């Protein structure tokens, strides 16, 4: 067995980029800027970068052997995450980045996913494996001022109508 040297690693990284360009899909990638944390230590970015075009390999149903290799196996074999492979030099790759998949319909917006976990499986990797989940924008939650005083009902009911 030989050792990977920098020239080989660079070559494998170029192979992956070519493979992603030929077999993968072109998405828009956005990384969070000015990260803030909520009361429960959840990441809450104040904004995202401008969209960056990126070629990735998307796998909606990864093989169980691949998930075992990455340590992403749950007890339920039908519980498989969406998985993508992104190039080694993806800028500012971390949890919370957005991946926007294109849609074939010209009037519809792309599907937005959020990176929830990142792994690699080699000593000198050519790509990163990322677990993604659908991302919903912040819900328009009702604030306490939308309710009448001393009302414990989550439904906004007009008390005068009854």
FIDREN-474172 format. One line per 2 residues: number of its first residue (from 1); for each residue y, x, z of N, C-alpha, C, CB. Coordinates in steps of 0.05 Angstrom, whole numbers, always signed. Atoms other than C-alpha are relative to their C-alpha. Glycine has a CB too. Layout:
N
NUM> Y X Z Y X Z Y X Z Y X Z; ...
//
This chain:
162
1> -24 +17 +0 +0 +0 +0 +25 +18 +0 +0 -19 +24; -25 -15 +1 +68 +26 -18 +22 -13 +16 +9 +3 -28
3> -23 +11 -15 +134 +15 +16 +21 -9 -20 +12 +21 +19; -22 +9 +17 +191 -25 -13 +24 +19 +5 +7 -29 +7
5> -25 -17 -2 +251 +19 -28 +23 -17 -10 -3 +26 -16; -23 +16 +7 +321 -5 -41 +1 -8 -29 +25 +16 +6
7> +0 +7 +28 +312 -3 -116 -19 -23 -5 -9 +24 -17; +19 +22 +3 +251 -49 -111 +11 -25 +12 -27 +7 +14
9> -11 +23 -12 +286 -96 -64 +22 -12 -18 +12 +7 +28; -20 +10 +18 +345 -101 -111 -12 -13 -25 +19 +23 -9
11> +14 +12 +23 +298 -115 -169 -12 -27 +7 -22 +19 -10; +11 +26 -9 +262 -170 -130 +21 -21 +4 -17 +3 +25
13> -22 +19 -4 +328 -202 -112 +11 -10 -27 +23 +13 +16; -8 +9 +27 +348 -203 -186 -21 -18 -12 +4 +25 -18
15> +21 +18 +10 +280 -233 -203 +3 -28 +12 -28 +12 +8; -3 +26 -12 +292 -289 -153 +23 -15 -12 +4 +2 +30
17> -23 +14 +12 +361 -304 -181 -6 -10 -28 +24 +19 -1; +7 +9 +27 +333 -308 -251 -19 -23 +2 -13 +23 -16
19> +19 +22 -4 +276 -352 -227 +15 -26 +8 -21 +7 +21; -15 +24 -9 +325 -399 -191 +17 -11 -23 +18 +7 +23
21> -17 +10 +22 +369 -402 -253 -17 -14 -21 +14 +24 -13; +17 +12 +20 +310 -418 -299 -16 -24 +10 -19 +21 -11
23> +18 +21 -10 +266 -462 -255 +13 -18 +21 -25 +12 +12; -13 +15 -22 +313 -486 -200 +21 -19 -10 +12 +19 +20
25> -22 +18 +6 +373 -531 -198 +26 +12 +9 -4 -28 +12; -26 -10 -7 +447 -517 -195 +12 -20 +19 +18 +4 -26
27> -12 +18 -21 +479 -545 -132 +28 +11 +7 -18 -1 +25; -25 -10 -11 +546 -539 -97 -6 +6 +29 +23 -21 -3
29> +5 -10 -27 +545 -501 -32 +27 +3 +15 -15 +28 +0; -24 -1 -17 +597 -507 +24 -7 +10 +27 +15 -27 +1
31> +6 -10 -27 +598 -467 +88 +23 -9 +19 -2 +31 +0; -20 +9 -19 +634 -489 +152 +20 +22 +7 -13 -10 +25
33> -21 -19 -9 +700 -457 +171 +12 -11 +26 +22 +4 -22; -11 +8 -26 +733 -459 +240 -19 -17 +15 +27 -14 -5
35> +21 +15 -14 +671 -480 +277 +10 -7 +28 -26 +17 +2; -7 +10 -26 +684 -521 +339 -26 -12 +13 +23 -21 +0
37> +24 +11 -14 +634 -547 +391 +7 -25 +15 -13 +21 +18; -4 +25 -14 +628 -617 +419 -6 +4 +30 -16 -23 -12
39> +5 -1 -28 +619 -634 +492 -29 +8 +6 +6 -27 +13; +29 -5 -4 +543 -628 +484 -9 +25 -16 -16 -24 -9
41> +5 -25 +14 +547 -560 +448 -11 -4 -28 -19 +17 +17; +8 +4 +27 +535 -589 +380 +22 +11 -18 -5 -30 -7
43> -19 -12 +18 +568 -555 +321 +16 -22 -13 -13 +18 -21; -18 +20 +12 +628 -594 +295 +21 +16 -16 +13 -19 +21
45> -20 -16 +15 +664 -557 +238 +25 -15 -5 -12 +9 -26; -26 +13 +5 +737 -570 +229 +5 -3 -30 +22 +17 +12
47> -3 +2 +28 +729 -561 +154 -22 +16 -14 +27 +10 -9; +20 -14 +16 +686 -534 +97 +15 +15 -22 -21 -20 -12
49> -11 -17 +21 +698 -482 +44 +2 -16 -26 -16 +26 -4; +0 +12 +27 +712 -498 -29 -29 +1 -10 +20 +14 -19
51> +28 -1 +11 +647 -515 -67 -5 +25 -16 -5 -25 -17; +9 -23 +15 +609 -455 -93 -24 -8 -16 -5 +24 +20
53> +24 +6 +16 +560 -463 -151 -22 +20 +8 +6 +2 -30; +22 -17 -9 +492 -437 -130 -26 -11 -12 -2 -1 +31
55> +26 +7 +10 +423 -437 -162 -20 +2 +22 -8 +18 -25; +20 +1 -22 +368 -457 -113 -26 -10 -10 +10 -16 +24
57> +26 +12 +5 +295 -476 -113 -4 -21 +22 -24 +21 +0; +3 +22 -19 +286 -545 -81 -29 -9 +0 +19 -24 -9
59> +28 +9 -3 +219 -567 -53 +0 -24 +19 -18 +22 +11; -1 +25 -16 +216 -640 -29 -26 -3 +15 +4 -24 -18
61> +25 +2 -14 +143 -633 -8 -14 +27 +0 -19 -22 -14; +12 -27 -1 +126 -562 +12 -29 +0 +9 +16 +18 +19
63> +28 -2 -7 +54 -539 +20 -2 +6 +30 -14 +22 -16; +4 -4 -29 +26 -538 +91 -2 +30 +6 -25 -15 +9
65> +3 -29 -4 +8 -464 +83 +27 +14 +2 -17 +12 -22; -27 -11 +0 +81 -447 +68 +14 -6 +26 +16 -10 -24
67> -13 +8 -25 +105 -486 +129 -13 +15 +23 -3 -30 +4; +13 -15 -21 +53 -451 +173 +10 +29 +1 -30 -1 -3
69> -9 -28 +1 +76 -383 +149 +28 +3 +12 +0 +9 -29; -27 +0 -10 +148 -401 +168 +2 -10 +29 +18 -15 -18
71> +0 +11 -27 +128 -433 +234 +13 -27 +2 +14 +19 +19; -12 +26 +0 +153 -502 +215 -20 -23 -1 +19 -2 -24
73> +21 +20 +1 +90 -542 +226 +2 -18 +24 -28 +13 -2; +1 +18 -23 +89 -604 +269 -29 -11 +2 +21 -24 -4
75> +27 +11 -4 +29 -642 +296 -7 -20 -22 -2 -13 +27; +5 +19 +21 +36 -695 +243 +2 +13 -28 +20 -24 +2
77> -1 -14 +25 +17 -666 +175 +16 -14 -21 -28 +4 -11; -17 +14 +20 +56 -720 +138 +29 +5 +5 -7 -30 +1
79> -28 -5 -7 +120 -698 +173 +8 +27 -12 +3 +1 +31; -8 -25 +14 +144 -647 +121 +30 -1 -5 -16 +3 -27
81> -29 -1 +5 +217 -626 +117 +6 +6 -29 +14 +20 +18; -9 -9 +25 +256 -617 +54 +6 +30 +3 +26 -15 -10
83> -3 -29 -2 +259 -542 +39 +13 +10 -25 -27 +14 +5; -12 -13 +23 +302 -500 -6 -2 +31 +4 +30 -9 -4
85> -2 -29 +0 +304 -426 -24 +27 +7 -12 -24 +14 -15; -26 -8 +10 +373 -395 -32 +0 +31 -3 +22 -9 +20
87> -1 -29 +4 +390 -324 -56 +8 +15 +25 +19 +7 -22; -5 -18 -23 +395 -266 -8 +30 +2 +6 -11 +27 -5
89> -28 -5 -3 +470 -258 -20 +17 -25 +1 +10 +18 -22; -15 +25 -4 +491 -330 -6 +22 +5 +21 -18 -24 +7
91> -22 -6 -19 +560 -325 +28 -1 -17 +24 +27 -2 -14; -2 +13 -26 +564 -343 +102 -22 -21 +5 +27 -14 +1
93> +22 +19 -4 +495 -375 +105 -6 -2 +29 -26 +11 -16; +7 +6 -28 +482 -408 +172 -6 -30 +3 +24 +8 +19
95> +5 +28 -5 +462 -474 +203 +26 -15 -3 -13 -4 +28; -24 +16 +3 +510 -529 +186 +12 +1 -28 +20 +8 +19
97> -10 -1 +28 +523 -509 +113 -9 -25 -15 -9 +26 -14; +6 +23 +16 +524 -565 +63 -10 +8 -28 +24 -18 -3
99> +11 -2 +27 +482 -569 -1 +4 -27 -14 -30 +9 +0; -6 +25 +14 +506 -621 -51 -16 +0 -26 +30 -3 -6
101> +17 +2 +23 +452 -640 -101 +13 -17 -21 -28 -11 +8; -12 +16 +21 +476 -666 -168 -15 -26 -5 +3 +16 -26
103> +13 +25 +7 +461 -736 -191 +2 -4 -30 +13 -24 +15; -2 +3 +29 +444 -756 -263 +20 -21 -8 -28 -8 -10
105> -19 +21 +7 +492 -815 -260 +28 +12 +0 -2 -23 +20; -26 -13 +1 +562 -795 -282 +20 -11 +20 +11 -4 -28
107> -20 +12 -18 +599 -842 -235 -8 +3 +30 +3 -29 -6; +9 -2 -28 +558 -829 -171 +5 +28 +10 -30 -6 +2
109> -4 -26 -13 +570 -773 -122 -27 +12 +6 +17 -3 +27; +25 -14 -6 +518 -721 -106 -11 -6 +27 +4 +30 -3
111> +12 +3 -26 +469 -725 -48 +7 +24 +17 -31 -4 -2; -9 -22 -17 +493 -684 +11 -22 +5 +21 +27 -7 +14
113> +20 -9 -20 +444 -645 +55 +13 +21 +17 -26 +10 -13; -10 -20 -19 +457 -601 +116 -23 +18 +7 +12 -14 +25
115> +21 -20 -7 +419 -537 +131 -4 -1 +30 +9 +29 -8; +6 +3 -29 +383 -545 +198 -15 +24 +11 -16 -25 +5
117> +14 -23 -9 +341 -482 +201 -3 +20 -23 -28 -7 +11; +2 -21 +20 +336 -415 +165 -21 +20 +8 +28 +15 -3
119> +21 -19 -5 +277 -368 +159 -3 +19 -24 -28 -14 +6; +8 -18 +22 +253 -309 +117 -28 +10 +6 +20 +24 -4
121> +28 -7 -5 +183 -284 +108 -8 +28 -9 -18 -19 -15; +6 -27 +9 +189 -212 +84 +17 +20 +16 +5 +3 -30
123> -15 -21 -13 +214 -146 +111 +27 +4 -15 -15 +27 +1; -24 -2 +16 +264 -139 +54 +1 -25 -18 +1 +26 -17
125> +3 +26 +14 +273 -212 +32 +17 -1 -26 +8 -22 +18; -15 +5 +25 +296 -234 -37 +13 -28 +2 -18 +1 -24
127> -12 +26 -3 +313 -304 -12 -4 -9 +29 -12 -21 -19; +4 +13 -26 +320 -347 +50 -12 -28 -4 +28 -2 +16
129> +11 +27 -1 +280 -409 +65 +17 -17 +19 -30 -1 +8; -17 +16 -17 +324 -465 +92 -12 -28 +1 +28 -2 -11
131> +9 +27 -4 +302 -531 +122 +26 -17 -1 -15 -4 +28; -25 +16 +2 +352 -586 +103 -7 -29 +7 +10 +1 -29
133> +2 +28 -7 +364 -657 +125 +24 -15 -13 -1 -4 +31; -22 +15 +10 +407 -713 +95 +24 +0 +19 -8 -29 -7
135> -25 -2 -16 +479 -709 +120 +16 -25 -4 +16 +26 -7; -17 +24 +1 +519 -770 +137 +27 +9 +11 -12 -24 +16
137> -27 -5 -11 +594 -765 +146 +3 -12 +27 +22 -10 -20; -4 +12 -27 +621 -782 +214 +2 -30 -2 +26 +12 +13
139> +0 +29 +1 +608 -854 +228 +27 -11 +11 -24 -12 +17; -25 +12 -9 +668 -899 +238 -6 -15 +26 +13 -19 -22
141> +6 +12 -26 +653 -912 +311 +24 -14 +11 -11 +21 +20; -22 +14 -13 +694 -962 +349 +8 +15 +25 -8 -30 +6
143> -10 -14 -23 +737 -932 +402 +2 -20 +23 +27 +14 -5; -2 +18 -23 +743 -961 +473 +24 -19 -2 +2 +15 +25
145> -23 +18 +2 +811 -990 +455 -5 -24 -18 +25 +15 -10; +7 +23 +17 +777 -1036 +405 -13 -23 +16 -19 +9 -22
147> +13 +20 -17 +744 -1074 +462 +19 -10 +21 -25 +11 +14; -17 +11 -21 +775 -1120 +513 -7 +13 +26 -3 -31 +2
149> +5 -12 -26 +781 -1094 +584 -24 -14 +14 +25 -2 +18; +23 +9 -16 +718 -1100 +627 -21 -15 -16 +10 -18 +22
151> +21 +12 +17 +675 -1121 +568 -21 +21 -5 +12 -11 -27; +21 -18 +4 +608 -1088 +565 -17 -6 -25 -19 +1 +25
153> +14 +7 +25 +588 -1119 +499 +8 +19 -22 +8 -29 -8; -6 -18 +22 +583 -1074 +439 +9 -15 -24 -25 +17 -7
155> -10 +17 +22 +600 -1132 +393 +29 -7 +6 -18 -25 -4; -27 +7 -4 +673 -1146 +383 +2 -30 -3 +19 +16 -21
157> +0 +29 +0 +677 -1219 +402 +27 -10 +11 -23 -12 +18; -25 +11 -9 +739 -1260 +408 -5 -20 +23 +16 -14 -23
159> +6 +16 -23 +737 -1291 +478 +15 -27 -1 +8 +14 +26; -15 +25 +2 +790 -1344 +461 -13 -21 -18 +29 +6 -9
161> +12 +19 +19 +748 -1375 +406 -21 -18 +13 -13 +15 -23; +20 +16 -13 +696 -1401 +455 +11 -19 +20 -20 +17 +13
//
